[in-house]
Amino acid sequence: MKTWNRIGGLLIVSLLTITAAFGQTKTNDKELSVEESYLQESIEQMVIREQARADSRDMKLVALEYIGDAIKGGRVNQEIQKTLEYLAMEGTVNQAREGGVGRLVNNYPDVRAKAAQYLGELGTKEAKDVLVKMVLSDPEPMVLTEAVKSLGKIGINDNDEVTTAISWIVTRFDILNPDNILALSALEAYEKLAEKNGGIKDPSVVRTIIRIAEGNYIRPVQARARETLNTLRKYTAQQNSKTGGQK
């Protein structure tokens, strides 16, 4: 299996090199035609998909690098999004075990964390849905931190789904083992969500912020919690002012 992975990796790298050279040559000579651009994107997507599903952790990280380039280049489509979703669930939902029932062999938190970051850059509703799944299922603080950051960046909070998920995971860690970085990321996400939605009405958010402000966290995080609470109160005051003005 390892030998096959190495051979497959070499083939993929060779294909990428050929594709990049083809694109560079065509760009120098003339603009790519629609057919040539489509072919180049199709090859890129195929390579990324196969890299993401390889057994090797390193190959998955390379796939994420190419996904990052695709996002920057505006070459994002449903195939890229599906591949990101696959990598975001690597080792949690998508599990590979020795002999089918033994030790988990594909638990790669760094892969999931990077996938969470890129899902935030996609910014779609589908990306938001995957990130919520990550928050509710992933056990690793480093992954959860990136997922929470990305949820704040996307800013969608229909029916308080996102704020409820963030509050749940922060409370869960608060009970078992408070995590300062996760808590800080949650506070920042609350502020971004409030900014993009004209405030937050979810009561679980207030309870979580108070828990952070009064809990077993370092002082800078506690202070940030109090600042976030004041920020949310300002949105409430603005809404009350508008309502009063209409009356």
MILUM-964786 format. One record per residue (C-alpha): x, z, y; residue number from 1. Coordinates in steps of 0.25 Angstrom, whole numbers, plus 5000, padded with zeros to 4 digits. Layout:
<nodes>
[node [X Z Y] NUM] ...
</nodes>
This chain:
<nodes>
[node [5000 5000 5000] 1] [node [5011 5003 5010] 2] [node [5018 4990 5007] 3] [node [5005 4983 5009] 4] [node [5003 4990 5022] 5] [node [5017 4986 5027] 6] [node [5015 4972 5023] 7] [node [5001 4972 5030] 8] [node [5007 4978 5042] 9] [node [5018 4967 5043] 10] [node [5008 4956 5041] 11] [node [4999 4962 5052] 12] [node [5011 4964 5062] 13] [node [5015 4949 5059] 14] [node [5001 4944 5062] 15] [node [5001 4952 5075] 16] [node [5014 4946 5079] 17] [node [5010 4932 5076] 18] [node [4997 4934 5084] 19] [node [5004 4940 5096] 20] [node [5014 4929 5096] 21] [node [5002 4919 5095] 22] [node [4995 4925 5106] 23] [node [5007 4926 5115] 24] [node [5011 4911 5113] 25] [node [4997 4907 5116] 26] [node [4996 4915 5128] 27] [node [5009 4909 5133] 28] [node [5005 4895 5131] 29] [node [4990 4896 5135] 30] [node [4978 4905 5134] 31] [node [4973 4908 5120] 32] [node [4961 4900 5116] 33] [node [4948 4907 5112] 34] [node [4951 4904 5098] 35] [node [4965 4909 5098] 36] [node [4962 4922 5105] 37] [node [4951 4925 5095] 38] [node [4961 4922 5084] 39] [node [4971 4931 5090] 40] [node [4961 4942 5092] 41] [node [4956 4941 5078] 42] [node [4970 4942 5072] 43] [node [4972 4954 5081] 44] [node [4959 4961 5076] 45] [node [4963 4958 5061] 46] [node [4977 4964 5063] 47] [node [4971 4976 5070] 48] [node [4960 4978 5059] 49] [node [4970 4977 5048] 50] [node [4980 4986 5054] 51] [node [4969 4997 5057] 52] [node [4965 4997 5042] 53] [node [4979 4997 5037] 54] [node [4984 5010 5029] 55] [node [4995 5012 5039] 56] [node [4994 5022 5051] 57] [node [5004 5014 5058] 58] [node [4996 5001 5056] 59] [node [4984 5007 5062] 60] [node [4992 5012 5074] 61] [node [4997 4998 5076] 62] [node [4982 4993 5075] 63] [node [4979 5002 5086] 64] [node [4990 4997 5095] 65] [node [4984 4983 5093] 66] [node [4970 4988 5096] 67] [node [4975 4994 5109] 68] [node [4981 4981 5113] 69] [node [4968 4974 5110] 70] [node [4960 4984 5118] 71] [node [4970 4982 5130] 72] [node [4969 4967 5128] 73] [node [4954 4967 5128] 74] [node [4953 4962 5114] 75] [node [4943 4972 5109] 76] [node [4932 4969 5099] 77] [node [4924 4975 5088] 78] [node [4935 4973 5078] 79] [node [4945 4981 5086] 80] [node [4934 4992 5089] 81] [node [4931 4993 5074] 82] [node [4946 4994 5071] 83] [node [4947 5006 5081] 84] [node [4935 5013 5074] 85] [node [4942 5011 5061] 86] [node [4955 5017 5066] 87] [node [4947 5028 5074] 88] [node [4942 5033 5060] 89] [node [4955 5032 5052] 90] [node [4956 5044 5044] 91] [node [4943 5050 5047] 92] [node [4932 5041 5044] 93] [node [4941 5030 5038] 94] [node [4948 5038 5028] 95] [node [4959 5034 5017] 96] [node [4963 5044 5006] 97] [node [4973 5044 4995] 98] [node [4966 5039 4983] 99] [node [4953 5038 4991] 100] [node [4951 5053 4990] 101] [node [4964 5060 4993] 102] [node [4972 5062 5006] 103] [node [4968 5055 5019] 104] [node [4978 5045 5022] 105] [node [4973 5038 5035] 106] [node [4972 5050 5044] 107] [node [4978 5044 5057] 108] [node [4974 5052 5069] 109] [node [4983 5044 5078] 110] [node [4976 5032 5074] 111] [node [4962 5037 5077] 112] [node [4967 5043 5090] 113] [node [4972 5030 5095] 114] [node [4959 5023 5090] 115] [node [4951 5033 5098] 116] [node [4959 5029 5110] 117] [node [4957 5015 5109] 118] [node [4942 5017 5106] 119] [node [4941 5023 5120] 120] [node [4948 5011 5126] 121] [node [4937 5002 5119] 122] [node [4926 5010 5126] 123] [node [4915 5005 5118] 124] [node [4903 5012 5113] 125] [node [4907 5009 5099] 126] [node [4921 5015 5102] 127] [node [4914 5028 5107] 128] [node [4906 5029 5094] 129] [node [4919 5029 5086] 130] [node [4925 5039 5095] 131] [node [4913 5048 5094] 132] [node [4915 5047 5078] 133] [node [4930 5051 5080] 134] [node [4926 5063 5088] 135] [node [4917 5068 5078] 136] [node [4925 5065 5065] 137] [node [4940 5065 5069] 138] [node [4948 5078 5066] 139] [node [4960 5075 5074] 140] [node [4961 5081 5089] 141] [node [4970 5069 5093] 142] [node [4960 5059 5089] 143] [node [4948 5067 5095] 144] [node [4955 5068 5108] 145] [node [4957 5053 5109] 146] [node [4943 5050 5104] 147] [node [4937 5060 5115] 148] [node [4946 5053 5126] 149] [node [4940 5040 5122] 150] [node [4926 5044 5122] 151] [node [4928 5049 5136] 152] [node [4934 5036 5140] 153] [node [4923 5028 5134] 154] [node [4913 5037 5141] 155] [node [4900 5034 5133] 156] [node [4892 5046 5130] 157] [node [4878 5042 5126] 158] [node [4869 5054 5122] 159] [node [4881 5063 5124] 160] [node [4887 5058 5111] 161] [node [4901 5058 5116] 162] [node [4901 5071 5123] 163] [node [4895 5078 5111] 164] [node [4905 5072 5102] 165] [node [4917 5077 5111] 166] [node [4911 5091 5113] 167] [node [4909 5092 5098] 168] [node [4923 5089 5094] 169] [node [4929 5098 5105] 170] [node [4920 5109 5101] 171] [node [4924 5107 5086] 172] [node [4939 5108 5090] 173] [node [4936 5120 5099] 174] [node [4931 5128 5088] 175] [node [4942 5125 5078] 176] [node [4954 5121 5086] 177] [node [4953 5119 5101] 178] [node [4961 5106 5105] 179] [node [4965 5105 5120] 180] [node [4968 5090 5120] 181] [node [4954 5087 5114] 182] [node [4947 5096 5123] 183] [node [4954 5090 5135] 184] [node [4950 5076 5130] 185] [node [4936 5080 5129] 186] [node [4935 5086 5143] 187] [node [4941 5073 5148] 188] [node [4931 5065 5140] 189] [node [4919 5073 5145] 190] [node [4924 5070 5160] 191] [node [4925 5055 5157] 192] [node [4911 5055 5150] 193] [node [4905 5062 5161] 194] [node [4911 5053 5171] 195] [node [4906 5040 5164] 196] [node [4892 5046 5161] 197] [node [4889 5054 5174] 198] [node [4891 5067 5168] 199] [node [4889 5074 5154] 200] [node [4876 5080 5150] 201] [node [4880 5084 5136] 202] [node [4880 5100 5135] 203] [node [4890 5100 5124] 204] [node [4901 5095 5134] 205] [node [4899 5107 5143] 206] [node [4900 5117 5131] 207] [node [4912 5110 5126] 208] [node [4919 5110 5140] 209] [node [4916 5125 5142] 210] [node [4922 5127 5128] 211] [node [4935 5120 5132] 212] [node [4935 5128 5145] 213] [node [4934 5141 5138] 214] [node [4940 5138 5125] 215] [node [4954 5139 5118] 216] [node [4960 5128 5126] 217] [node [4972 5127 5136] 218] [node [4969 5130 5150] 219] [node [4970 5116 5156] 220] [node [4960 5111 5146] 221] [node [4951 5123 5149] 222] [node [4952 5120 5164] 223] [node [4949 5105 5161] 224] [node [4937 5109 5154] 225] [node [4932 5117 5167] 226] [node [4935 5104 5175] 227] [node [4927 5095 5166] 228] [node [4915 5105 5166] 229] [node [4916 5104 5182] 230] [node [4916 5089 5181] 231] [node [4904 5088 5172] 232] [node [4897 5098 5182] 233] [node [4899 5088 5193] 234] [node [4892 5077 5186] 235] [node [4880 5087 5183] 236] [node [4880 5090 5198] 237] [node [4880 5076 5202] 238] [node [4869 5073 5193] 239] [node [4861 5084 5198] 240] [node [4864 5080 5212] 241] [node [4859 5066 5209] 242] [node [4846 5071 5203] 243] [node [4844 5080 5214] 244] [node [4845 5069 5224] 245] [node [4835 5060 5216] 246] [node [4825 5072 5217] 247] 
</nodes>
